[in-house]
């Protein structure tokens, strides 16, 4: 064999072996994941505002006055129906007191207007107390509360002979319970229409 040819074949084989070894030694590169898109630009970060102080609880809502279908509707009702949904609102007192506050006088002003519209109505004002105190003491306090409401109505121009009073002390609580919420609603002067 000719030396040139031998060298050519040897070179060919060496290049082939070298190429084979190169391929055998080279590890395949893993596929490249595409780059994630850039996140959208963010607005400037604002500091979180401090929480607002809690608002005070609103005062308890008074129930709306009963709605009546007009004067003819009231005139046609029985005493029982009138007193079940009374157009006359009660007034409430502080503990151990027969003094009326501004709210109580406002309620009595509205009651006086209603009584002036119906001059034939005769009412009884019931004086009530909470459960604290002796029965004798509460009867006396209930009487003072009923008389204070009566006197105020008389000063507004209502005839005294249309207004009777009675004290029940603590005998007929409006709201059962031994807490301030119940007690405050039981210290009252309650209005009952007794004649039409």
C-alpha positions as CSV (number, residue, x, y, z in Angstrom):
1,X,0.0,0.0,0.0
2,X,1.3,3.2,-0.8
3,X,2.3,5.4,2.1
4,X,0.3,8.4,0.8
5,X,-2.7,6.3,0.6
6,X,-2.0,4.8,4.0
7,X,-1.6,8.3,5.5
8,X,-4.8,9.4,3.9
9,X,-6.7,6.5,5.3
10,X,-5.2,6.8,8.7
11,X,-5.9,10.5,8.7
12,X,-9.5,9.7,7.6
13,X,-9.8,7.2,10.4
14,X,-8.3,9.5,13.0
15,X,-10.7,12.3,12.0
16,X,-13.6,9.9,12.1
17,X,-12.6,8.5,15.5
18,X,-11.9,12.0,16.8
19,X,-15.3,13.1,15.6
20,X,-17.0,10.1,17.1
21,X,-15.2,10.6,20.4
22,X,-16.2,14.2,20.4
23,X,-19.8,13.4,19.8
24,X,-19.7,10.7,22.4
25,X,-18.2,12.9,25.0
26,X,-20.4,15.9,24.5
27,X,-23.6,15.9,26.4
28,X,-26.6,17.2,24.8
29,X,-27.7,20.6,26.1
30,X,-31.1,20.7,27.6
31,X,-33.7,22.7,25.8
32,X,-33.7,26.3,26.8
33,X,-37.0,27.6,28.1
34,X,-38.1,30.9,26.7
35,X,-37.5,33.9,28.9
36,X,-40.5,34.9,30.9
37,X,-41.9,38.2,29.9
38,X,-41.0,41.1,32.0
39,X,-43.6,41.9,34.7
40,X,-45.7,45.0,34.0
41,X,-44.4,48.1,35.6
42,X,-45.9,48.6,39.0
43,X,-47.3,51.8,40.3
44,X,-45.4,53.4,43.1
45,X,-46.1,51.5,46.3
46,X,-48.2,53.5,48.7
47,X,-47.9,53.1,52.4
48,X,-50.9,51.4,53.9
49,X,-52.9,54.1,55.7
50,X,-53.4,53.7,59.4
51,X,-56.8,52.4,60.4
52,X,-59.4,55.0,61.3
53,X,-60.4,55.2,64.9
54,X,-63.6,53.3,65.5
55,X,-66.7,55.4,65.2
56,X,-68.9,55.7,68.3
57,X,-72.0,53.6,68.2
58,X,-75.0,55.4,67.0
59,X,-77.7,56.1,69.6
60,X,-80.4,53.4,69.8
61,X,-83.1,54.1,67.3
62,X,-86.5,54.9,68.6
63,X,-89.3,52.8,67.0
64,X,-91.3,54.9,64.5
65,X,-94.6,56.1,65.8
66,X,-97.5,53.8,64.8
67,X,-99.0,54.8,61.5
68,X,-102.8,55.3,61.5
69,X,-105.0,55.7,58.5
70,X,-106.1,59.2,59.6
71,X,-108.4,60.7,62.1
72,X,-111.4,58.7,61.0
73,X,-109.4,55.5,61.5
74,X,-108.6,56.5,65.1
75,X,-112.2,57.5,65.8
76,X,-113.5,54.2,64.6
77,X,-111.2,52.0,66.7
78,X,-112.1,50.3,69.9
79,X,-110.3,51.2,73.1
80,X,-108.5,47.8,73.0
81,X,-107.3,48.5,69.4
82,X,-106.2,52.1,70.3
83,X,-104.2,50.9,73.3
84,X,-102.6,48.0,71.4
85,X,-101.0,50.4,68.9
86,X,-101.2,53.4,71.1
87,X,-100.8,56.8,69.5
88,X,-99.6,58.1,72.9
89,X,-95.9,57.4,73.6
90,X,-94.5,56.6,77.0
91,X,-91.8,58.8,78.6
92,X,-88.8,57.4,80.5
93,X,-87.0,58.5,83.6
94,X,-83.5,58.3,85.1
95,X,-82.9,56.0,88.1
96,X,-84.6,57.2,91.3
97,X,-86.1,60.3,89.6
98,X,-89.4,61.7,88.6
99,X,-87.8,64.6,86.7
100,X,-88.6,64.8,83.0
101,X,-85.8,65.5,80.5
102,X,-86.0,67.3,77.2
103,X,-86.9,64.1,75.3
104,X,-89.7,63.3,77.8
105,X,-91.2,66.8,77.5
106,X,-91.0,66.5,73.7
107,X,-93.0,63.2,73.9
108,X,-95.5,64.8,76.1
109,X,-95.9,67.8,73.7
110,X,-96.7,65.3,70.9
111,X,-99.1,63.4,73.2
112,X,-100.9,66.7,74.1
113,X,-101.4,67.5,70.4
114,X,-103.0,64.1,69.9
115,X,-105.2,64.6,73.0
116,X,-106.3,68.0,71.8
117,X,-107.4,66.5,68.5
118,X,-109.6,64.0,70.4
119,X,-111.1,66.0,73.2
120,X,-113.4,63.1,74.3
121,X,-110.5,60.9,75.2
122,X,-109.8,60.3,78.9
123,X,-106.4,58.8,79.7
124,X,-104.8,57.1,82.7
125,X,-101.1,57.7,83.2
126,X,-99.4,54.7,84.8
127,X,-96.3,55.3,86.8
128,X,-93.7,52.4,86.6
129,X,-90.3,51.7,88.2
130,X,-87.6,49.2,87.7
131,X,-87.2,46.1,90.0
132,X,-84.8,47.7,92.4
133,X,-86.1,49.2,95.7
134,X,-88.8,48.1,98.1
135,X,-92.4,47.7,96.8
136,X,-93.5,50.7,99.0
137,X,-90.8,53.0,97.7
138,X,-91.4,52.0,94.1
139,X,-95.2,52.7,94.4
140,X,-94.4,56.2,95.7
141,X,-91.9,56.8,92.9
142,X,-94.3,55.5,90.3
143,X,-96.9,57.9,91.6
144,X,-94.6,60.9,91.4
145,X,-93.7,60.0,87.8
146,X,-97.4,59.8,86.8
147,X,-98.2,63.0,88.6
148,X,-95.3,64.9,87.0
149,X,-96.5,63.8,83.5
150,X,-100.1,64.8,84.4
151,X,-99.0,68.2,85.6
152,X,-97.0,68.9,82.5
153,X,-100.0,68.0,80.3
154,X,-102.2,70.3,82.3
155,X,-99.8,73.2,81.8
156,X,-100.1,72.6,78.1
157,X,-103.8,73.3,78.3
158,X,-105.4,69.8,78.8
159,X,-108.3,69.6,81.3
160,X,-107.2,68.0,84.5
161,X,-110.4,65.9,84.8
162,X,-109.4,64.0,81.5
163,X,-106.1,62.7,83.1
164,X,-106.1,60.1,85.8
165,X,-103.0,58.6,87.4
166,X,-102.1,55.3,89.0
167,X,-98.8,53.8,90.2
168,X,-97.9,50.2,89.7
169,X,-94.3,50.5,91.1
170,X,-92.3,47.5,89.8
171,X,-95.3,45.1,89.3
172,X,-95.6,45.3,85.5
173,X,-92.2,45.5,83.9
174,X,-92.2,46.5,80.2
175,X,-89.0,44.6,79.6
176,X,-88.0,41.6,81.8
177,X,-84.4,41.4,82.9
178,X,-82.0,42.5,85.6
179,X,-79.7,44.8,83.6
180,X,-79.6,48.5,82.9
181,X,-81.2,48.2,79.5
182,X,-84.3,46.6,81.0
183,X,-84.3,48.9,84.0
184,X,-84.1,52.0,81.9
185,X,-87.1,50.9,79.8
186,X,-89.1,50.0,82.9
187,X,-88.7,53.5,84.5
188,X,-91.6,55.1,82.7
189,X,-94.9,56.8,82.6
190,X,-97.2,54.8,80.3
191,X,-100.4,56.3,78.7
192,X,-103.6,54.3,78.4
193,X,-106.8,55.6,76.8
194,X,-109.6,54.7,79.2
195,X,-112.6,56.5,77.7
196,X,-113.5,57.8,74.2
